[in-house]
């Protein structure tokens, strides 16, 4: 079961990276900020609300970089 989940994760990451090819710089920064913010929110708060709040805040900050 673990190897199946790892394979699904690898495929998901590969498809996600392929989807980013046509994104603008601002869109890429927003996506990266949301991902980092979500991870940080989960690490700090450990709840779904903290994860979503971190992702929202990270996306907001990421969208404002290099404007």
Protein Blocks (a to p, Z undefined) as FASTA:
>chain_A
ZZmmmmmmmmmmmmmmmmmmmpcfklmmmmmmmmmmmmmmmmmnopaklmmmmmmmmmmm
mmmgoZZ
